Amino acid sequence: MGLVFSDEQEELRRTVRSFLERTSPESEVRRLMETADGYDPAVWRQMAEQLGLQGLHVPAEYGGSGFGFVELGIVLEEMGAFLLCAPFLASAVLATGALLDAADPAARAELLPGLVDGSSIGTLAFAGPTGRVDTAPAPAPATTAGGGSTGSAEAAGHGGPLIVATRSGSGDGGYTLRGTRHFVLDGAVADLLLVTAWADGGLSLFAVSGDAPGLIRSPLPVMDLTRKQADLTFSGTPARLIGAEGDAGPLLTRVLRLACVALANESTGGARAVLAQAVRYARERVQFGRPIGSYQAVKHSCADMLVAVEGSRSAAYHAAQVAASGDARLLARAAAMAKAYVGEAYFSAAAENIQIHGGIGFTWEHPAHLYFKRAKTSELLFGDPVHHRGLLADELEI
């Protein structure tokens, strides 16, 4: 499987990079990360209407461009290099990926066009209080004398489900959700919430409107202010079943594998950016009459960063091509390998960039710290490297 991009793909890269140079300079990143929403709605609309980025990998029948995951990876790499503040990972990767994978053509036809044209922001809520995927078996909820379910988020402390879905009883086929989903990417601003919850048939996927009654959004303090998170609490919140009951387990596994590939490509862009910062400073900073880049220790540090960045590119690009091929077995291996390697490589490069910058690199005002925080949170998001090396070992049966 080759890792060479076509002329059209390179043109896509140049176009996205030019757009981000105008819309996501450091000054704008710092402005947006201090806002509650964490993104610029005008830029979000431009991304959809002028460049079609939100629907790049979505079939044309839903308003997308019909490209594949390789093109999406190119876009994410450039976004990572510029630390774009936007709900792209949550909406265009997680929510869109879940809808594309769900066995529900009607839901795709209804919900995908809004995500594609930028008029709606989506996210996927799947994590428990530890940040891990909620896949624990759900016992049958106890019933009251009147036949009602007593299942709730509190039952989690007694071996019950973290969040439960019950039929609304109105005869319209609807459900209501009770419980909490944690660490939801861009959960405070999403218009469409795709939520995994335990129904009678098992772990299932539900769509919840952002203005639904009984929904409480609680923004969380985060280390990386360029990527917002929130807890979502549901108290009898109306929801719509996507697909069939019990379908969410396999769907979630595939969507999160694709998300790991997406994050690896985004992180590769960030690693590329910190390498460029370090090399530029090593050439410009003069100490004892010589550029610091002429000293052996700095040379070795930059060389190690280059090796890490090139390795990240290979792992991330390969994973994107595997994702585009649709081979589920290869995807499981490539996603785990890319997430484990690139996450550590990005964090290592970001930390080394601070060291090379010396005293100025340790100040909060320097952009090196923005990448350092993004690198650390990206390393842990969707599972840390140790977790993914374990998954890879299981896939290889070693």
C-alpha positions in Angstrom: 0.0 0.0 0.0 1.7 3.2 -1.2 2.0 6.4 0.8 2.3 8.8 -2.1 -0.4 11.5 -2.5 -1.9 12.4 -5.8 -1.7 15.9 -7.4 -5.4 16.4 -6.4 -4.7 15.4 -2.8 -1.7 17.8 -2.6 -3.8 20.6 -4.0 -6.4 19.9 -1.3 -3.6 20.2 1.3 -2.4 23.5 -0.1 -6.0 24.9 -0.2 -6.7 23.9 3.4 -3.3 25.2 4.6 -3.9 28.5 2.9 -7.3 28.8 4.5 -6.0 28.0 8.0 -3.1 30.4 7.7 -5.8 33.1 7.3 -8.4 31.9 9.8 -6.3 30.1 12.5 -3.2 32.2 13.4 -1.9 31.9 17.0 -3.7 35.1 18.0 -7.1 33.7 16.9 -6.4 30.4 18.6 -5.7 32.2 21.9 -8.9 34.3 21.5 -11.2 31.4 20.7 -9.9 29.1 23.4 -10.9 31.6 26.0 -14.5 31.7 24.8 -17.3 29.5 26.0 -18.1 27.9 22.6 -14.5 27.6 21.6 -15.0 28.2 17.9 -15.9 30.9 15.3 -19.3 30.2 13.7 -18.4 32.3 10.7 -15.2 30.1 10.0 -17.3 27.0 10.6 -19.7 28.1 7.9 -16.9 28.9 5.5 -15.4 25.5 6.1 -18.7 23.9 5.0 -19.9 26.3 2.3 -16.6 27.2 0.6 -14.4 24.2 1.2 -16.9 21.4 1.9 -14.7 20.0 4.7 -17.4 18.7 7.0 -18.8 16.5 4.2 -15.6 15.7 2.5 -15.9 11.9 3.1 -19.7 11.8 3.0 -21.4 10.2 0.0 -22.9 12.7 -2.4 -26.5 11.4 -1.7 -26.3 13.1 1.7 -24.7 16.3 0.4 -21.1 15.3 0.8 -18.2 15.3 -1.7 -17.8 11.5 -1.7 -14.1 11.4 -1.1 -12.4 9.0 1.4 -10.6 8.8 4.7 -7.2 9.7 3.1 -8.5 13.1 2.1 -10.1 13.5 5.5 -6.7 12.7 7.0 -5.0 15.4 5.0 -7.5 17.9 6.2 -7.0 16.8 9.8 -3.2 17.0 9.6 -3.4 20.6 8.5 -5.9 21.4 11.2 -3.6 19.9 13.8 -0.7 21.9 12.5 -2.6 25.1 13.1 -4.4 24.0 16.3 -7.8 24.9 14.7 -10.4 25.6 17.3 -13.5 24.0 15.9 -15.8 21.0 16.7 -14.5 19.1 13.6 -13.4 16.0 15.3 -16.6 15.7 17.3 -19.0 16.5 14.4 -17.3 15.5 11.1 -15.6 12.3 12.5 -17.5 11.0 15.5 -21.1 12.0 14.8 -20.9 11.7 11.1 -19.0 8.4 11.4 -21.7 7.0 13.7 -24.5 7.9 11.3 -22.7 6.5 8.3 -22.1 3.2 10.1 -25.6 2.9 11.6 -28.1 0.6 9.9 -30.6 3.3 9.6 -31.0 4.9 6.2 -33.8 7.2 7.3 -31.7 8.7 10.1 -28.8 9.2 7.7 -31.0 11.0 5.2 -32.5 13.2 7.8 -29.5 14.0 10.0 -26.4 13.9 7.8 -27.2 16.9 5.5 -27.2 19.3 8.4 -23.8 18.0 9.6 -22.4 18.3 6.1 -23.6 21.8 5.3 -22.4 23.1 8.7 -25.9 24.2 9.9 -25.7 21.5 12.7 -22.9 20.4 15.0 -22.9 16.8 16.2 -21.0 14.8 18.7 -20.9 11.3 20.1 -21.4 10.6 23.9 -20.2 7.2 24.9 -17.8 7.5 27.9 -18.3 6.7 31.5 -16.9 8.6 34.5 -13.3 7.2 33.9 -13.3 8.3 30.3 -13.4 4.8 29.0 -16.1 3.3 26.8 -19.2 2.2 28.7 -19.4 -1.5 27.6 -20.2 -3.2 30.9 -23.1 -5.7 30.7 -26.4 -4.1 31.8 -28.6 -6.1 34.1 -32.3 -6.0 33.6 -33.6 -3.0 35.4 -35.7 -3.6 38.5 -39.4 -2.7 38.3 -41.7 -1.0 40.7 -45.1 -2.2 41.8 -46.5 -0.2 39.0 -44.3 -1.8 36.4 -42.0 1.2 35.9 -38.2 0.9 35.6 -36.0 2.0 38.5 -32.8 2.0 36.3 -30.8 5.2 36.6 -27.3 6.6 36.5 -27.1 5.9 40.3 -27.4 2.2 39.6 -23.9 2.2 38.2 -22.6 2.1 41.7 -24.5 -1.2 42.2 -23.4 -2.9 39.0 -26.2 -1.4 36.9 -25.9 0.7 33.7 -24.5 4.2 33.7 -27.3 5.4 31.5 -30.6 3.7 30.5 -33.1 4.1 27.8 -36.8 3.2 28.3 -39.7 3.3 25.9 -41.6 6.5 26.4 -45.0 4.7 26.4 -46.6 7.2 24.1 -47.0 4.8 21.3 -44.7 6.8 18.9 -41.7 4.4 19.3 -39.7 7.0 21.2 -37.5 6.6 24.2 -36.4 8.6 27.2 -32.9 8.6 28.6 -31.7 8.8 32.2 -28.1 9.0 33.3 -24.9 10.8 32.4 -22.3 10.7 29.7 -18.9 12.1 30.5 -16.1 13.9 28.7 -18.2 14.6 25.6 -16.2 16.5 22.9 -18.0 19.8 22.2 -21.0 18.6 24.2 -21.8 22.1 25.3 -22.4 23.4 21.7 -23.6 20.4 19.8 -27.1 20.6 18.2 -27.2 16.8 17.6 -26.2 14.4 20.4 -25.7 10.8 19.5 -25.7 8.9 22.8 -25.0 5.3 23.6 -27.4 4.0 26.3 -28.6 0.7 27.7 -31.9 -0.5 26.4 -33.6 -3.8 26.9 -31.8 -5.2 23.8 -28.4 -4.0 25.0 -26.1 -1.0 24.2 -27.9 1.1 21.7 -27.5 4.4 19.9 -29.9 7.3 20.3 -30.2 10.7 18.8 -31.1 13.6 21.1 -31.7 17.2 20.1 -29.5 19.8 21.7 -32.6 21.7 23.0 -34.4 18.6 24.4 -36.1 18.9 27.8 -34.3 17.3 30.7 -30.8 17.7 29.2 -28.2 19.4 31.3 -24.8 20.3 29.9 -21.9 20.9 32.3 -18.8 22.3 30.6 -15.6 20.8 32.1 -12.3 22.4 33.0 -9.7 21.1 30.5 -6.0 21.3 30.2 -6.2 21.9 26.4 -8.5 24.9 26.0 -8.5 24.5 22.2 -10.7 21.4 22.6 -13.8 21.7 24.8 -15.5 18.9 26.7 -18.7 18.6 28.8 -20.7 16.2 30.9 -24.2 15.5 29.6 -26.9 14.6 32.1 -30.3 13.2 30.9 -33.4 13.3 33.1 -36.2 11.7 31.2 -34.9 13.3 28.0 -36.7 12.3 24.8 -34.5 10.3 22.3 -34.8 8.6 19.0 -33.4 5.1 18.5 -30.8 4.9 15.7 -30.8 1.5 14.1 -31.9 -1.4 16.3 -31.5 -2.1 20.0 -28.2 -3.7 20.8 -26.4 -2.5 17.7 -24.2 0.2 19.3 -21.4 -2.1 20.5 -19.9 -3.1 17.1 -20.7 0.3 15.7 -18.9 2.1 18.5 -15.9 -0.1 18.1 -15.5 0.8 14.4 -16.3 4.5 14.9 -13.7 4.8 17.6 -11.1 3.0 15.5 -11.7 5.6 12.8 -11.5 8.4 15.4 -8.1 7.1 16.4 -7.0 7.2 12.8 -8.3 10.7 12.5 -6.6 11.8 15.7 -3.3 10.2 14.6 -3.4 12.3 11.4 -4.3 15.4 13.3 -1.4 14.8 15.8 1.0 14.3 12.9 0.3 17.8 11.8 1.0 19.1 15.3 4.2 17.2 15.5 5.3 18.6 12.2 4.5 22.1 13.5 6.6 21.8 16.7 9.5 20.3 14.7 9.4 23.4 12.5 9.3 25.7 15.5 12.3 24.0 17.1 14.4 24.0 13.9 13.6 27.6 13.2 14.6 28.7 16.7 17.8 26.6 16.6 18.8 28.5 13.5 18.0 31.9 14.8 19.0 31.8 18.5 22.6 32.7 19.0 24.5 31.8 22.1 28.3 32.2 22.7 28.5 33.6 19.2 27.0 30.6 17.5 23.5 29.5 16.5 22.4 26.9 19.1 21.6 24.6 16.3 25.3 24.2 15.7 25.7 22.4 19.1 25.7 18.7 19.0 23.1 18.2 21.7 20.6 20.5 19.9 21.3 18.8 16.6 20.6 15.4 18.1 17.4 16.6 19.7 16.1 18.0 16.3 17.2 14.8 14.6 15.2 12.7 17.1 12.2 14.9 16.6 12.5 14.4 12.8 12.6 10.6 13.2 9.5 10.8 15.4 7.6 13.0 12.9 8.5 10.8 9.9 7.5 7.7 11.8 4.2 9.4 12.7 3.5 10.2 9.1 4.1 6.7 8.0 1.8 5.2 10.7 -0.9 7.8 10.3 -1.0 7.8 6.5 -1.0 4.0 6.4 -3.9 3.9 8.9 -5.9 6.4 6.8 -5.4 4.3 3.7 -6.5 1.2 5.6 -9.6 3.1 6.8 -10.4 4.1 3.2 -10.0 0.4 2.1 -12.8 -0.8 4.4 -10.8 -3.8 5.7 -12.1 -4.2 9.2 -9.3 -6.5 10.4 -6.5 -4.4 9.1 -8.2 -1.3 10.5 -8.1 -2.7 14.0 -4.4 -3.2 13.8 -3.5 0.0 11.9 -5.7 2.2 14.2 -4.1 0.8 17.4 -0.6 1.1 16.0 -1.1 4.6 14.8 -2.7 5.8 18.0 -0.1 4.2 20.2 2.9 5.5 18.2 1.8 8.9 17.1 0.4 9.9 20.5 3.8 9.3 22.2 5.8 10.8 19.3 3.7 14.0 19.3 4.0 14.5 23.1 7.8 13.8 23.0 8.3 16.3 20.2 6.2 18.9 21.9 8.2 18.5 25.1 11.5 18.6 23.3 10.4 21.8 21.5 10.0 23.5 24.9 13.5 22.3 26.0 15.1 23.7 22.8 13.5 27.0 23.3 15.0 27.2 26.8 13.7 29.9 29.2 11.3 31.4 26.7 9.8 28.0 26.0 8.7 27.7 29.6 6.6 30.8 29.5 2.8 30.3 29.1 2.8 33.1 26.4 4.9 31.0 24.0 3.0 28.9 21.5 5.1 25.8 22.4 2.8 25.3 25.4 -0.4 25.3 23.3 1.0 22.4 21.3 2.3 20.7 24.5 -1.2 20.7 26.0 -2.8 19.5 22.8 -0.2 16.8 22.5 -0.8 15.5 26.0 -4.6 15.4 25.7 -4.4 13.8 22.2 -2.2 11.1 23.6 -4.8 10.2 26.2 -8.0 10.8 24.1 -9.7 7.5 23.0 -7.2 5.5 25.1 -3.6 6.0 26.0 -0.7 4.3 24.1 -0.5 1.4 26.7 -4.2 0.6 26.0 -3.7 0.6 22.3 -0.5 -1.5 22.4 -2.6 -4.0 24.4 -5.3 -4.0 21.7 -2.6 -4.4 19.0 -1.1 -7.4 20.9 -4.6 -9.0 21.1 -5.1 -8.5 17.4 -1.7 -10.1 16.6 -2.4 -12.8 19.3 0.9 -12.2 21.0 
